[in-house]
């Protein structure tokens, strides 16, 4: 039996902040609309010379320092992103190069906003096969380059950021320990949230301008409905599988997509608001980066304390969703 121990947490958000008031100058929107419908007040956006790997590099360095580890000790890099620097090489390979190391197995995992829980589960799989592995699980998203800045229904929702953890095996006495995880998807609902452009189903010719399909397109209301239903039901399934109930949960940390979704999931699970971590007002929806970014902040601020049972849950395009239990 392998114990999956998180050795370090890291996060990074770019310096540039875009407030709701700034957005009022770009599209026909208002701070009041964005705040009441989403809870978002501001989001971070990359500088012109930054890509996903640059942010991943920063959060990876923080996680390694937190773990007291040198990059050369890593055996695997698993990167969750739907906005990698390029199709080839993968973001994981570029992060490896930036860390000044080589030889590690490097792979990107694409599960949209569920990217972190999928990447973490991939890392647990590697650890089952290679218990001595030391794995960087890093997520990074540059969504500001994949939203249509003329579409007010999507561009106000997202932000750029990165989050990372270091996962190794350990003893039952060590913590934080990943206890269990469940993942799910339903490809029939894929068309409700898409970024088609750049994919092989679309034919492009050199010099052609890009169209709307290159950017996030979303049926917001449908996403909302499925997000609440899927996250709450997989959380209940995971708790039940572990002989637990929502009253055992000390902290619920959901994907930060929209405050109303976070609130609705908490209510459905009957977990009181004061146990639900939320930082969406500062970052917006940072997709795969949102959970490790929130985790890192929740640990540093003392919102998550030693001994806490923490329930993570995500939902994203695909549709994909998941839940993970971590014992601190
Ligand atoms: N500013 C002002 N008005 C707006 C804006 C805006 N930014 N965006 C939409 N509106 C208008 C609409 O045009 C509409 O106007 P109309 O009534 O005149 O037609 C009105 O506001 C209401 O629009 P709705 O879409 O019905 O608003 P709703 O309350 O559903 O909120 C929202 C929209 C915030 C997008 C919500 O549906 C939502 O949060 N959905 C989930 C989105 C999400 O989290 N996606 C990420 C999922 S995870 C991933 O993998 C990326």
Boltz pocket constraint, residues with backbone or C-beta under 6 A from the ligand:
constraints:
  - pocket:
      binder: B
      contacts: [[A, 28], [A, 29], [A, 30], [A, 33], [A, 34], [A, 37], [A, 38], [A, 111], [A, 112], [A, 113], [A, 114], [A, 152], [A, 153], [A, 154], [A, 156], [A, 157], [A, 193], [A, 218], [A, 219], [A, 220], [A, 221], [A, 223], [A, 224], [A, 227], [A, 257], [A, 258], [A, 261], [A, 285], [A, 287], [A, 315], [A, 316], [A, 317]]
      max_distance: 6.0
